[in-house]
Amino acid sequence: MSRLRAAWDAVLGRVTPRTVDAGECVLSVLLAILVAHAIGGDNVAWAAFAGYMVMRGHASETVLRGLLRIVGTVAGGLLALGLAPLVGENWVASAAAMMAVGTLSLYRALTARRAYAWLFFGLTFAMVLLDRIETPATGLDQFVLTRILETVAGTLACATVSIVSTLTVRRRWPAPPTPEPPVALWHPAAFRHAVQAGIALALLVGVAHAFALPALAQSAVGVMAVMLVPVHGLGSSGLVPVSVRLAQRFVGCLAGAALSAVCLFVAQGHTPVLVAGTVIGVSIGRMIENGPHSYRYVGTQFTLAVLVMLVPDSYADGDVLPGIERLIAVLIGMAILEPVLLVGHWIGPSRAPAARGSRGLDEPGGV
C-alpha cells in the first residue's frame, strides 16, 4: 500500500497548472464535438476550436470570454443578415462593407476593454458574407444560425469543463490570473493597422467573386487572427510583428497538417483513431502555446490545423476534404495579407510612437 501511495504521489508531483490546462482543453474540445454533432452543426471543427480557445485558468474568466464570443457572434451575424442582402449582388459594395466592418472590428479588438466581443463581431460578419458568396443558394439565416450554434456549442462545452475544473483540480493547481490591460480611446497606429486588415478582407471578397475557391471564410479568420498583435509593438508599421505571426502560423499549420496526415493514413476512416489523433494534437498544441518561449503562437495554429483536418462534419461519412479546403484557405489569407502589409510599411509614416495605456492582446492567438 505504501508503494502505491508513493507511486501516486510521484504522479501528482509531475502535474502542473500547464498539464491541467492541456487536460481541460482536451475535454472541452471533445465535449464541444459531441454537442456540435448533437445539434447538427455544419462546421464541427469551428465549435471544437471555440471549445479550445475560450478556455482559461479560472471559470470566471472562461465564462466571461465565452459570453463575449457569443455576443460578438450574434451581433456580427445580425449585421450580416441586415446588410448582406443590400450589398451581396455587387462585389464592390460587398468589399466596401467588408472593409468598413473589418476595420472597425479589429480597431476595437486592439483598443477596447471588451475586445473579444469586437473581434467576433467582425469575424462573424466576414464569415457569413464569404459563405454566402461561396454558396448563394443557401439561405442567409442558415449561415448565421449555424455560426451561432457552433459558437454556443463550443462555449457551453468549455464553460462546463472549466467550472468543474475550478471546483475540483484547480483548487490544488490554480492558474495565475490573467491581467486586465488598459484601454485606449484613440490610437493612430492601431487604426492604421486595422485599415490594412480591412483592405485585406476586402480583397478576399474580390477573390471570392473572381474564383470558385471553397472555405474562404477561414481566410478571413486567418487575416484577423494574425493582425491581432499588441499595439505597443506596432510603431510605424505592423509588418514585422505580423510577419512573425504569419511565419509562426505557417509553421504551426504545416506541423499540425503533417501530424493530421499521419493520423488520416492510419485511421482509414475509423473514428476512434481520428479522436485519438485529435486528443494528441490538442495536448501538444496547448503545451506549446503555454510554453516559456517566443513561438507560442505556433501551438495555437498547430491545434487549428489538427482540428480542421481531424474533426469532420460527420464521422459517419469520414470526408476529410472540407478540412483540407479550410487549411488551404488559411494559407490563401496569409498570401493576400502580406503584400498589403508591405505596401502599408512602404507608404507609412517614418515614426509613430505607441500611445500610453494602449490595449493589446498579448496572449497568442486571440481567435
N, C-alpha and C positions, 0 to 999 in steps of 0.2 A: 504493500500500500504506500509506503514511504517513497518507493521508487517511482510509482505512478504519480504521486503528488509532486515529486521533484521534476519529472518529465513535463507535467502540466505547467508548473511554474516556469520552466525553461521556455515553453511555447509562448506563454503570456509575456515573458520578458522580451520576446522578439517583436511583439506587437507594438506599433507606434501609431500616432494620430494619422500618419500618411497611409499606412496599411488599412486602418479603419475607414478612411475616406475612400480608398480604392474599393473596398468591400461594399460600402454604401452605394457607390456609383454602379457597380455590377448589379446589385439587387434592384436598384432604381431602373436601370435600363431593361432588365428582364421583365419587371413588372409593367413598365411602360409598353413594351412589346405586347404583352398579354392584353392590356387594356385597349391598345390601339386595334388589335385584331378583333377584340370583342365588340367594339363599336363600328367596325368596318372601315377603318382608316385607309385612305388611298396611298399614303406615303408613310408607312410604318417607321421607316428609318428616321424621319423627322421627329416623330414622337419619341423615339429612343434617344435621339440626340438632345431633345429637350429634357428628358429624364437625366441625362448626363450633365448638361451644362447648368441646370438650375441648382444642383446640389451644392450646399455649403456646410460648414462645420457645425452649425447650430440650427435647430429647427426654425427659430425666429427669422434668421437670415434667409433660409431656404424658402420659407413661406412667402416672405416679402418679395423675394426675387421672382418666385413663381407667379405671384399676383401681378407684378409689374409686367411680366412676359405676357400674361393673359390679357391685361388691359391694353397693352400696346398692340397685340394681335387683333383684338376686337376692333379697336379704333382704326387701325390701318385697313382692316377688312371692310368696315363700314364706309370708309372714304372711297375705297376701290369700287364698292357697289354703287355709290352715287356718281363717281367721276368717270369710271371706265366706259359706261355707255355713251358718254358725251365725247370722248376722245378716241375710242377704240377703232373707229373706221379710218382715222387719219394718223399715220405713223409719226408725222411731225408733231401733232398735238399730243400724242401719247408720249413722245420723247420729252416734250416740254414739261408735261405733268410729272413724268418720272424724275426729271432733273430737279424740279421745284420741291417735290416731296422728299426726294432723297437728300437734297442739300439741307433742308430744314431738319429732317430726322437725324442725320449724322451730326450736325452742328449741336443740336440739343443733347445728343448722346455724349458729346465731348464736354459739354459745359453745364448741363442741368443736374439737379440733385437726383431726380428720378430718371436717370439716363437709360436704364434698361428698358423702360416702357417706350421711350422715344425711339430707341434702336429698332424695336419690333414694330412700332408704328410704320416706319419707313420700309422695313424688310417685308412685312406682310403686304403692303400696297404693291411693292415691286414684284413679289412672287405671284400675286393674284393677276396683275396686269400681264406679266410674261406668260403665265399659264394660259390665260385667255387668248393671247396671240398664237400660242402653240396649238391649242385645240379650241377654236372658236365655236364649235358645235355644242360644247358643254356649257351649261348654264352658269352664269357668273356667281349666282348664290351658292352653287355647289362648290366652287373653288373656295369661297370664303368660309363656308361651313366646314369644309374639310380641314382647312388650316386651323380653324378654331378648335375643332375636335382633337386634332393631333396635338396641339399645344396643351390643351386641357388634360389629355391622357398622360402625356409626359410629366406635366407639372403635378398632377394628383399623385402619380406614382412616386415621384421624387419627394413630395411633401410627406407622404405616408412613411416612406423609409426613413426620412430624416427625423420625423417626430419620434418614431420607435427607437431609433438610434440615440437620440438626445436623452431619452428617458432611461436608456439602458447602458450600452457600451461607452457612450460619450461621457458618462459620469466618471469613468476610470481614465479614458483617453480624450480629454477635452481638446478641441481645436482652438487655436488663437483667434480672437475676434478680428473681423475684417474692419480696418479703419475707414471712416467716412471722409472722403476727400472734400475740400471746399468747392464752392461753385464760382462761376464767372458769369456776370451779366453780359459782357461783351468781350470777345477775344478775336481780334482781326485774323491772327494766324489760323485759328480754328475754323473761322468762316471760309477763308481761302482754301483750306484743306477740304472742307465739306463741299465746296463748289466743285472741286476736282472729282470727288466721288459722284456728285450729281451728273457731271459730264460723262463719266464712265458708264453710269446707269442708263443715261440717255442713248449712248452709243449701243448699249445692249439691245435697246428697243429697235434701233435700226438694223442690227444684225438679225434679230428675231424675225423682222419683216422681210429681210432680203434672203435669208437662208432657212431651210427647214431643219433647224437644229433642235434636238429634244432637250428637255430639262434645263433650259436656260435660267430658270428661277434659282438654281444653285449657283449660277454665275453671279447673280445679284447678291446672294448671301456672301459669296467669297469677296466681292468688292467691298462691301460694308464691313466685313469682319477684319480684313487686313488694314483698312483705313482707321480702325478704332485704336489709335495709339495715344499715349498721354500727351496732352497739348504742351506741357512744359518742355518736351523734346522736339517740337516742330521747328522752331526758329523761323527761317525764311522759307523753308520747304520741308515737306514731309517725305521727300524722295528717299533719303537714307533709312529712317526708321521703318517706313512702309516696305521698302525693298527688302530689308532684313526679314520682315514678317512674311513677305511673299516667298523668299527663299526658304524660310522655315516651313511655310505652308506646303511648298512643293516637296521638300524632303519628307515631311510628315505624311503627306498623301501618298507619296511613292512607296515609303516603307509600309504604310498600312495596306496599300494595294497589293504589295508583294506578299505580306502575310495572308491577306484575304485570298489571293490566287492559290496559294498552297492549300488553304482550307477548302476552297471550292474544288480543287483537284481531288483531294482526299475524300471530301463529302459525297461527291457524285449525287447530289440532291437529297442526301439523308439529313433530316432536320437536327438530330442530336449533335452531329458533327458541326453543323453551322452554328448552333447555340454555343457549343464548347469553344469554337473559334471566336465568337463574339465576346464571351466571358474573358478569354485570354487577352484579346485585343484591347478591351476596355480597361482591364487591370494594368496592362503595360502602358497604355496611353496616359492613364491617370497618374501612375508613378513617375513618368517622365514629366508630366505637367507640374507636379508638386515638387520636383527636384530643385536642389540649390544651385542652379546654373542659369545661363542666359538664354537657353534654347527651349524653354518650357512650352512655347507655342507649338513646337514640333509634336508634343504629346497630344495636344488638342486636335491637331489635324490628322495625326495617326488614328485617333479614335474615330474621327469623322469618316475617314476612308473605310475603316473596318465596318462601321455601321451601315454606310450606304451600299456596301458590296455584300455583306453577310446577313443583312436583315431584309429579306424580300417582302414585298407587299402581301404575298401569300406563300406560306411554306408548302402548301399542297401543290402549287404549280412549280415552285423552285426556280422561277425565272430570275436570273441574275442580271439580265440585260438592262433593266431600269437603273440598277445600282451603278453599272459601268457607265451608262449615259450621264448620270449625275456627277460622277467623278470627272468625266471629260468636260462637263460644263464648268466645274470648278476651275479647271485649267484654262478654259476659254476666258473666264472672267479675269484671271490673272494676266493673260495676254493682252486684253483690252485695257486694263488699268495702267500697266507700266508705261506705255507711250504717253498717256495723259499726265502721269507724274513727271516724266522727263520734260514735257513741254511746260508744265507748271513750274518746274525748277528753273528752266531757262528764262522764262519771262517774269519770274517772281522778283520781289524786292531783294536787294543785296543783304539787308539786315532787318530782322523782325524779332525783337525780344519778346519772350513769353510773358503774359500778364501774371501778376501775383495772384495767388488764390485761384488759379485755374483748376479746372476739374478734368481729370483724365482717367481712363480705365487702365490702371496699372496691371490688373490681372491679365493673363494671357487668354485671348480668345473670348471676347465678351458675348459672342453668339452662343 
